[in-house]
Amino acid sequence: MKSAVVLVGGEAKRANGREKYFFTYRGRTFIERLIDSLTAVVDEIIIVARSPEQCARFRALPDITCISDIRRGIGPVGGLHAASLAARGDLIFVSAGDMPCIDPRVVTYLFEAVGSCDAAIPRWDGQMVEPLHAVYRRSALLACLERHTSLSLKDMIQSLNARYIPVDDLRAMDPDLRTFTNINRLEELERINRSPGNEE
C-alpha cells in the first residue's frame, strides 16, 4: 500500500498569511490539483494541518483524511511525525501544500526508486535536495522521529539510508521539472498564472 501526505501547516508568512493551498492556478486550487495528481498513484491521501481548526478547512474534500500535528509548533518535522503514525502505507510520498504541479509520473518513479533504502529524495546539482517532494519508508520515519530532537529536515534525512535521485533523471517524464514548482509569494503566483505554455 502507498500513502501520500500533504503538509499544509505552515504559517505562509511570505504570502501575507494567506492559505497557499487555496491559491488558484489554471482554474483549480493548489490542494485540488495535488489531490488530482496523487489519487492516481496512491491508495490514501493524508493532509496534515497544524490544528483541528485548520483541518476543518478541508472537510469538503472527498476521500481525504485530515489530521493535525501531535508535536505542535515544530514545523515539517512535526507534520511528518503525525503522518507516519497515521499512514497505512509502507511507503509515503510527502509533498508541501504549495506545489501545484506535482507530476504523478515522477511520484511513481520515486516509489519505484526506493528499493531497499529508507527514502528516495530528488537532488539538484550540489547539495540541494527536495525533502518535501520525496518518498519515505514509514518504518524508517517512525524509528527516526521517535528519537529525533532536531527541527531540521536536513538532519532528519541525513540520519536515513536515503537514495538521492538526480533531478535530471526525472526530465524524461517532466522535461521542465515543473513538478518542483512551489509558490511562496503572491508575486510568484501571479507570474506563473501569466506565463505562456503552462496549459495542461
WOMOBEL-V900374 format. One record per residue. RES is the residue in one letter. SS is DSSP state (2 for helix, 1 for strand, 0 for the rest). PHI is phi as a letter, one per 40 degrees, with the letter a starting at -180 (999 if undefined). D_FIRST is the distance of its C-alpha to the first C-alpha in Angstrom with 1 decimal. Layout:
RES_SS_PHI_D_FIRST ; RES_SS_PHI_D_FIRST
//
This chain:
M_0_999_0.0 ; K_1_b_3.8 ; S_1_b_6.8 ; A_1_b_10.4 ; V_1_b_13.4 ; V_1_b_16.9 ; L_1_c_19.8 ; V_0_b_22.9 ; G_0_c_25.1 ; G_0_c_27.6 ; E_0_c_31.2 ; A_0_f_31.8 ; K_2_c_35.3 ; R_2_c_35.7 ; A_2_b_35.1 ; N_0_f_37.9 ; G_0_g_35.4 ; R_0_c_34.0 ; E_0_c_30.3 ; K_2_c_29.0 ; Y_2_c_25.8 ; F_2_b_28.3 ; F_0_c_30.3 ; T_1_b_30.7 ; Y_1_b_30.2 ; R_0_f_31.1 ; G_0_g_31.3 ; R_1_b_28.0 ; T_1_c_27.0 ; F_2_d_24.8 ; I_2_c_22.1 ; E_2_c_22.3 ; R_2_c_22.0 ; L_2_c_19.0 ; I_2_c_17.1 ; D_2_d_18.3 ; S_2_c_17.1 ; L_2_c_13.6 ; T_2_d_12.9 ; A_0_c_13.1 ; V_0_b_10.4 ; V_0_b_7.6 ; D_0_c_6.3 ; E_1_a_8.5 ; I_1_b_11.6 ; I_1_b_13.6 ; I_1_c_17.2 ; V_1_b_19.0 ; A_1_b_22.7 ; R_0_c_25.7 ; S_0_a_26.9 ; P_2_d_26.5 ; E_2_c_29.2 ; Q_2_c_27.3 ; C_2_d_24.2 ; A_2_c_26.6 ; R_2_c_26.9 ; F_2_b_23.5 ; R_0_c_24.0 ; A_0_c_24.8 ; L_0_c_21.5 ; P_0_c_19.5 ; D_0_f_16.0 ; I_0_b_15.8 ; T_1_b_15.7 ; C_1_b_18.5 ; I_1_b_19.2 ; S_1_b_22.2 ; D_0_d_22.9 ; I_0_c_23.7 ; R_0_c_25.8 ; R_0_c_27.7 ; G_0_g_29.8 ; I_0_b_28.2 ; G_0_g_26.5 ; P_2_d_23.1 ; V_2_c_22.8 ; G_2_c_23.0 ; G_2_c_20.3 ; L_2_c_17.9 ; H_2_c_18.9 ; A_2_c_18.2 ; A_2_c_14.8 ; S_2_c_13.6 ; L_2_c_14.9 ; A_2_c_13.4 ; A_0_c_9.8 ; R_0_c_7.2 ; G_0_c_4.5 ; D_0_c_6.1 ; L_1_b_7.2 ; I_1_b_9.1 ; F_1_c_11.5 ; V_1_b_14.7 ; S_1_b_17.6 ; A_1_c_21.0 ; G_0_c_22.2 ; D_0_b_25.1 ; M_0_b_23.4 ; P_0_c_24.1 ; C_0_b_23.6 ; I_0_d_20.0 ; D_0_c_19.5 ; P_2_c_16.1 ; R_2_c_17.3 ; V_2_c_17.7 ; V_2_d_14.2 ; T_2_d_12.8 ; Y_2_c_15.4 ; L_2_c_14.5 ; F_2_d_10.9 ; E_2_c_12.7 ; A_2_c_15.5 ; V_0_d_14.1 ; G_0_f_14.6 ; S_0_c_15.6 ; C_0_c_16.7 ; D_0_c_15.8 ; A_1_a_15.7 ; A_1_b_16.6 ; I_1_b_19.3 ; P_1_c_21.7 ; R_1_b_25.3 ; W_0_c_28.6 ; D_0_d_31.8 ; G_0_g_33.0 ; Q_0_b_30.8 ; M_0_c_29.3 ; V_1_b_25.5 ; E_1_b_22.9 ; P_1_c_20.9 ; L_1_b_19.9 ; H_1_a_18.5 ; A_1_a_16.3 ; V_1_b_13.0 ; Y_1_b_12.8 ; R_1_c_11.3 ; R_2_d_11.0 ; S_2_c_13.3 ; A_2_c_15.8 ; L_2_c_16.0 ; L_2_d_16.7 ; A_2_c_19.2 ; C_2_c_20.9 ; L_2_c_21.2 ; E_2_c_22.6 ; R_2_b_25.6 ; H_0_c_25.6 ; T_0_b_28.9 ; S_0_c_29.3 ; L_0_c_28.4 ; S_0_c_27.9 ; L_2_c_24.7 ; K_2_d_26.6 ; D_2_c_27.3 ; M_2_c_23.7 ; I_2_c_22.4 ; Q_2_c_25.4 ; S_0_c_24.4 ; L_0_c_21.1 ; N_0_c_20.9 ; A_1_c_20.0 ; R_1_b_20.3 ; Y_1_c_22.4 ; I_1_b_22.1 ; P_1_d_25.5 ; V_2_c_25.3 ; D_2_c_27.6 ; D_2_c_24.9 ; L_2_c_23.2 ; R_0_c_26.4 ; A_0_c_25.9 ; M_0_c_23.3 ; D_0_b_24.9 ; P_0_d_28.6 ; D_0_c_29.6 ; L_0_f_26.6 ; R_2_c_26.5 ; T_2_d_22.9 ; F_2_c_24.3 ; T_0_d_26.9 ; N_0_b_27.1 ; I_0_b_29.9 ; N_0_b_31.7 ; R_0_b_35.1 ; L_2_c_36.6 ; E_2_c_38.5 ; E_2_c_35.4 ; L_2_c_34.1 ; E_2_c_37.5 ; R_2_c_37.6 ; I_2_c_34.3 ; N_2_c_35.2 ; R_2_c_38.6 ; S_0_c_37.4 ; P_0_c_38.0 ; G_0_g_35.5 ; N_0_c_32.3 ; E_0_c_32.1 ; E_0_b_28.9
//
